[in-house]
Amino acid sequence: MQTFSETLATLKSEAAISKIEIFSQSGALIGKIENKPGSTGSVKVYNHLYLEFGEINTEAALKGLEIFSEYTEEAKINPGRHPNIDRLFDVINDHKVLKIKIIK
């Protein structure tokens, strides 16, 4: 199993992205991930999921948890420490679909 940093190195660059906005199925803005130190990895992951799936559905969330690798287990043990991973757990557990908007 690859580590998070090894997998990140294979994903498309996030350099052109300033933030990612996350919307509920009804269109309400429910979160954002700014491209700044500490969240750049999440920007890369969510951008990758958007490019591959077009939204964050159960399949995309499972893929995201796989990409987050060792941080996924840490997030399970420490809810709230990794909110962008927690959001993927919520998608799976609650059968949600989230819409993504990439802001360059």
C-alpha positions as CSV (number, residue, x, y, z in Angstrom):
1,M,0.0,0.0,0.0
2,Q,1.3,3.4,-1.0
3,T,1.6,6.2,1.6
4,F,-0.4,9.4,1.2
5,S,2.7,11.4,0.0
6,E,3.6,8.7,-2.5
7,T,0.1,8.7,-4.0
8,L,0.0,12.6,-4.0
9,A,3.1,12.7,-6.1
10,T,1.2,10.8,-8.9
11,L,-1.8,13.2,-8.9
12,K,-2.3,16.3,-11.1
13,S,-0.8,19.5,-9.7
14,E,-3.0,21.7,-7.6
15,A,-0.9,24.9,-8.3
16,A,-3.6,26.6,-10.4
17,I,-6.4,26.0,-7.9
18,S,-7.0,28.7,-5.2
19,K,-9.8,26.7,-3.5
20,I,-12.5,24.1,-3.9
21,E,-16.1,24.8,-2.9
22,I,-18.3,21.9,-1.8
23,F,-22.0,21.9,-2.2
24,S,-24.9,19.7,-1.0
25,Q,-27.2,18.1,-3.5
26,S,-29.6,21.0,-3.0
27,G,-26.9,23.4,-4.0
28,A,-26.1,24.9,-0.6
29,L,-22.4,25.7,0.0
30,I,-21.3,23.4,2.9
31,G,-17.6,23.7,2.8
32,K,-14.4,24.8,1.1
33,I,-10.8,23.7,1.0
34,E,-8.4,26.5,0.4
35,N,-5.1,25.8,-1.3
36,K,-2.8,26.7,1.6
37,P,-0.2,24.9,3.7
38,G,-1.9,22.1,5.6
39,S,-4.6,21.5,3.1
40,T,-2.8,21.3,-0.3
41,G,-3.0,17.5,-0.1
42,S,-6.8,17.6,0.3
43,V,-7.0,20.0,-2.6
44,K,-5.1,17.6,-4.8
45,V,-7.3,14.6,-3.6
46,Y,-10.6,16.4,-4.1
47,N,-9.5,17.8,-7.5
48,H,-8.6,14.2,-8.5
49,L,-11.9,12.9,-7.4
50,Y,-13.7,15.7,-9.2
51,L,-11.8,14.9,-12.4
52,E,-12.4,11.2,-12.2
53,F,-16.0,11.1,-10.9
54,G,-17.5,14.6,-11.5
55,E,-18.8,14.7,-8.0
56,I,-18.2,13.1,-4.6
57,N,-20.5,10.1,-4.4
58,T,-19.9,6.8,-2.5
59,E,-17.5,5.4,-5.1
60,A,-15.5,8.7,-5.2
61,A,-15.4,8.8,-1.4
62,L,-14.1,5.3,-1.1
63,K,-11.4,6.1,-3.6
64,G,-10.6,9.3,-1.6
65,L,-10.2,7.2,1.6
66,E,-7.9,4.9,-0.3
67,I,-5.8,7.9,-1.5
68,F,-5.6,9.4,2.0
69,S,-4.0,6.1,3.0
70,E,-2.6,6.2,6.6
71,Y,-4.6,9.3,7.4
72,T,-7.9,7.5,6.9
73,E,-7.2,5.2,9.9
74,E,-6.1,8.2,11.9
75,A,-9.3,10.0,11.0
76,K,-11.4,7.0,12.2
77,I,-9.6,7.0,15.5
78,N,-9.7,10.8,15.9
79,P,-12.9,12.3,14.5
80,G,-12.6,16.0,13.7
81,R,-8.8,15.9,13.2
82,H,-9.1,15.5,9.5
83,P,-12.4,17.2,8.4
84,N,-11.8,16.6,4.7
85,I,-11.6,12.8,5.4
86,D,-14.5,13.0,7.8
87,R,-16.6,14.5,5.0
88,L,-15.9,11.4,2.9
89,F,-17.0,9.1,5.7
90,D,-20.2,11.2,5.9
91,V,-20.8,10.7,2.1
92,I,-20.5,6.9,2.5
93,N,-22.5,6.6,5.8
94,D,-25.3,8.9,4.8
95,H,-25.4,8.1,1.0
96,K,-24.8,11.7,0.1
97,V,-23.6,13.2,-3.1
98,L,-21.6,16.4,-3.0
99,K,-21.0,18.8,-5.9
100,I,-17.6,20.3,-6.4
101,K,-16.6,23.6,-7.9
102,I,-12.9,24.2,-8.6
103,I,-11.9,27.9,-8.2
104,K,-8.7,28.9,-10.1
